Amino acid sequence: MVRNDCLWALHYLPWLAVCVNLPVRLARYFLMKRGSQVRDPGGFFWIVRELILALPGVFRTRTPLTWSDLAEWRRLLHELYKEETGLVPTTPAAQPAADTTTPAAPTSGAG
């Protein structure tokens, strides 16, 4: 699971996002291992080895998302999360953007 997540990041995320994302995804291995009763000696190094061996193919076939596509994808995930759980995520990306296509209604000073 961690290896596949890392391979996905290498193939589809912009390089700057890979630099931030890959260490986080690799760290998840230790979180998953801590919660499991299964011994996995050398598992982390196997993952790193697999990623290194996959790099030539990554460089040949890499098709990263644009930053705008990545933002849209994240927005859609937040909408899906909100629909499925009824909860509103607290991240700034989940806040709806202001509608700038229609002018604001004029306010009257008289009242």
Contacts in CASP RR format, 6 or more apart in sequence:
PFRMAT RR
TARGET T0000
AUTHOR 0000-0000-0000
METHOD contacts of the structure
MODEL  1
MVRNDCLWALHYLPWLAVCVNLPVRLARYFLMKRGSQVRDPGGFFWIVRE
LILALPGVFRTRTPLTWSDLAEWRRLLHELYKEETGLVPTTPAAQPAADT
TTPAAPTSGAG
1 32 0 8 1.000
2 25 0 8 1.000
2 26 0 8 1.000
2 28 0 8 1.000
2 29 0 8 1.000
2 32 0 8 1.000
2 47 0 8 1.000
3 47 0 8 1.000
3 50 0 8 1.000
3 51 0 8 1.000
5 25 0 8 1.000
5 28 0 8 1.000
6 22 0 8 1.000
6 25 0 8 1.000
6 26 0 8 1.000
6 47 0 8 1.000
6 51 0 8 1.000
7 51 0 8 1.000
7 54 0 8 1.000
7 58 0 8 1.000
9 17 0 8 1.000
9 18 0 8 1.000
9 21 0 8 1.000
9 22 0 8 1.000
9 25 0 8 1.000
10 18 0 8 1.000
10 22 0 8 1.000
10 51 0 8 1.000
10 54 0 8 1.000
10 55 0 8 1.000
10 58 0 8 1.000
10 62 0 8 1.000
11 58 0 8 1.000
11 61 0 8 1.000
11 62 0 8 1.000
11 63 0 8 1.000
11 64 0 8 1.000
12 63 0 8 1.000
12 64 0 8 1.000
12 65 0 8 1.000
13 21 0 8 1.000
13 64 0 8 1.000
13 65 0 8 1.000
13 70 0 8 1.000
14 64 0 8 1.000
14 65 0 8 1.000
14 66 0 8 1.000
14 67 0 8 1.000
14 70 0 8 1.000
15 64 0 8 1.000
17 70 0 8 1.000
26 44 0 8 1.000
26 47 0 8 1.000
26 48 0 8 1.000
29 43 0 8 1.000
29 44 0 8 1.000
29 47 0 8 1.000
30 44 0 8 1.000
33 40 0 8 1.000
65 73 0 8 1.000
71 93 0 8 1.000
74 93 0 8 1.000
75 93 0 8 1.000
75 94 0 8 1.000
78 89 0 8 1.000
78 91 0 8 1.000
78 93 0 8 1.000
78 94 0 8 1.000
81 87 0 8 1.000
81 89 0 8 1.000
82 88 0 8 1.000
82 89 0 8 1.000
82 94 0 8 1.000
88 94 0 8 1.000
END
